[in-house]
Amino acid sequence: MAAVMMMAALCTPVSAQLLKVNFQVSLKTPGNPAVTYPLHENEGRLAADKPLPVVVRQQISSDGEDQRLEVTLTASERVYFNLGMSIQTGYATDDCDFYLPGFWYHKNLRSPSSAPSFHTSKSWNFREDRLSSPLSGVYDGRTGQSLSVLRQLDAPSETLITHQEGEVILSGKTSLGYLGFDNSQGRAALTFGYPYVETPRRYIRKLTLVDPIVTFAKLEQGESMKLAWVIRQATAADYGQFIAQTWQHCIDRLGPKPLQPLYTPEEMKAQLSNYFRKSYVDKYDLKYNSGISIRCDDCLPTDHVQLGFCGRVLLNAFNALEYGEQHGDDQLINIGRAIYDSWLKYGFTANGYFKEDMHIAGGIPADQDVVHSIRQQSEAVYAVLHYLSYEKQHGRKHPEWERKMRTLLNKMVLLQKGDGHYPRKYRDDHSDVDESGGSTPSATSTLVMGYKYFGDRTYLAAAKRTVEYLEDHIISKSDYFSSTLDANCEDKEAAISAVTATYYLAMVTKGKERQHYVSLCQQAAYFALSWYYLWDVPFAQGQMLGDLGLKSRGWSNVSVENNHIDVFVFELPHIVKWLADETGEQRFAQIHDVICSSLCQLLPTPQRLCGIGVPGYNPEVVQHTHWDYGRNGKGFYNDIFAPGWTIASLWELYSPQRTVNFLR
């Protein structure tokens, strides 16, 4: 398939402005290379310079402020085709930033050349199921103009393919097309078509680009197919406003509805609590729930302990204790208390930081061998302060834990840089390992909680300084990055951290200051929500997720580097619902309902294990597109997963008053 779209153009009115829409069709004869034909308008249809066995017609119509492009293909004999289109914007590439929801932000320059980015090419096409909304957009920072193309969804269908590269005839029906952009001439064009192509490279697993693919759909003699896209022009003050407007456009057009939940929150917790029992490891000085580097087929505990993100050891211990007391379960109570007691005794360095990542069979690492991350340290303090607050409410005091938390919070104040940011990773002596500030908002909520629990305004002042940095360097630049532990790229978790940080400060301030934090929270929320699916991707029969009936709406992509979906939400849905009340943006309430109804779909139960070896171990790497973490591919999980954080995330989802009660 030719890399450059056809030069023959059809002028179409979009928002009272004429834009060029270029058409091409590539036809494949089995056993022969495909031939690409530019199409031009001729007597009400789009024709090539020679008769073709397929007739292509287009219709442009107004659809509110947008334009709707419908294309109909009718075969006069059996034909294998790929239809491609592009819109030339006239925007200079150097002035532009691009947006493919949940996968491409700006120019993806935070990602390396081994992931899709401008480092590798300035022109890309991707299959639609990689994207949280099937849209390609471009924003011209010089003029404030933007253009987007949104696929209008067909009934979902998918087929398995025989080859993964080159020209491939599809063995059955698929509803998946492609979206992208072309900058080969120094001017931005948006590209789209059906069925899917991926060029100039295909992204198949983490940091792995391989040869491109072009697929061909079959039409039998006399058979027709209709395809549609919505084309939208707009203006925005900056890239962040463009993302917000485009997300609003997508949710309005796609209209995702909540699902009928499979389980109630209490039923979810009852099943998830099995993880606390089955994953508990007590044979080392440090006790923990094994939550990382676990096999999906047997879920046997391992010696890999990660205190924060992937394991969330102390948060899960608190969840076990709280749930155990609510239900009179002495086993869970004892597990929670044993974990906390062991970390109090063995889990700190001499300088007062948690030891956070180890293969414990080799022993607890010496202080000089420890590298800290601001994210994991903050997550651990967050869990302990919830634990201490809970214990205090029940008349139980832990003065040694309080001293440890005061020491660590005081160290965090000293660790903060002059501009308010925190290093992403550092050593026990405060020397930097990674001075990048992208993980800074991880510390904000912890500092606010420290202020609320201890009444020390020093922590509140430090929290405010983090958001000054956040506003100047992340939110105002719409540059959310480096919050995941295993990647330093554009990612969802960075945006969620920004939402959470500004929410916490809004909850403990008043007047204009509070309103400022609300405004920042709303700006960050649009970015965070842009990672969440507003549609249901199709699966083929035999792909387990499809056979289980998974609906992807409400799930979210992880990052540019990790192109799978997961249940990472923690406090986000509660904050988004609060924002709906604060700002009047009722789309936030809509997506809250979709997320909350959707994330229970793959809960393993004794009667419905969902491909996981043990009930309650909620899956992590849910591979919804043609990408894998090393094993199995679309419609399945990787063979290794980290359920520690998935249980913690869902537990927060089903504990909507926890943070509100703490911050009151």
Number of C-alpha atoms within 10 A of each C-alpha: 23 11 11 14 23 20 15 15 21 17 13 18 14 20 17 12 9 11 17 19 22 21 28 28 27 20 23 23 12 12 6 9 13 20 13 20 20 20 22 19 17 10 8 10 16 20 22 20 9 6 8 16 14 24 16 25 18 18 13 17 14 15 13 8 12 17 21 21 21 16 18 16 20 19 21 16 14 14 22 23 25 25 22 25 21 25 26 20 19 13 22 16 21 13 14 21 19 25 24 26 26 28 25 23 25 19 16 22 17 23 23 17 16 15 25 28 21 17 15 16 15 18 21 23 23 28 23 27 23 25 28 28 28 29 26 28 28 29 29 25 19 12 14 17 19 23 24 22 25 23 26 16 17 12 8 15 15 19 18 16 13 10 12 16 16 15 19 19 20 19 14 13 15 21 21 23 23 24 30 28 24 23 19 14 11 13 16 27 27 26 26 28 25 24 23 26 32 22 21 19 21 24 23 20 20 17 16 15 17 15 14 17 20 20 25 23 22 19 19 13 14 12 15 15 11 13 18 19 21 20 24 20 19 16 16 18 11 18 25 20 17 23 25 20 15 26 22 16 15 22 19 12 14 16 14 19 16 17 17 10 14 15 14 12 16 11 10 20 19 14 18 24 21 17 24 26 14 17 20 19 18 14 9 13 15 21 24 32 29 28 33 23 22 21 17 22 12 10 24 15 18 18 18 18 25 23 26 26 23 24 28 29 30 25 30 26 29 24 25 26 25 19 18 19 14 10 11 11 14 12 14 25 21 14 23 28 15 18 24 23 14 16 20 15 12 14 21 16 15 10 13 18 24 27 25 24 20 16 13 15 12 8 11 19 16 10 17 10 10 18 18 21 23 22 24 25 23 23 22 22 27 21 20 20 22 19 22 19 16 16 14 12 10 9 8 11 14 11 10 11 19 16 12 17 21 17 14 20 24 16 15 21 17 11 19 19 15 9 13 19 26 29 23 23 21 19 17 19 11 17 13 17 14 13 15 16 24 28 29 28 30 27 28 28 24 27 31 28 24 24 21 18 16 14 12 14 14 15 23 22 14 22 30 19 19 26 25 16 21 28 18 12 16 22 22 15 13 21 22 27 24 24 27 20 15 9 17 20 24 28 30 28 22 27 32 27 27 31 28 24 29 28 25 24 26 20 16 16 13 12 8 9 12 17 15 16 24 23 17 22 26 25 21 28 23 23 29 24 26 28 27 26 29 29 24 20 26 24 26 20 14 13 18 17 25 19 13 15 12 19 19 25 24 29 26 28 27 23 26 27 25 21 26 26 25 21 26 23 24 22 23 23 22 22 23 27 19 17 21 18 12 14 13 11 15 15 17 25 18 18 25 22 18 24 26 21 20 21 25 18 20 24 22 22 19 11 7 12 16 21 17 22 17 20 21 25 30 29 24 24 22 26 23 28 22 18 22 24 21 13 14 14 20 22 24 21 25 19 16 19 23 23 28 31 24 26 32 24 22 23 22 21 23 18 16 15 12 13 17 12 9 14 15 8
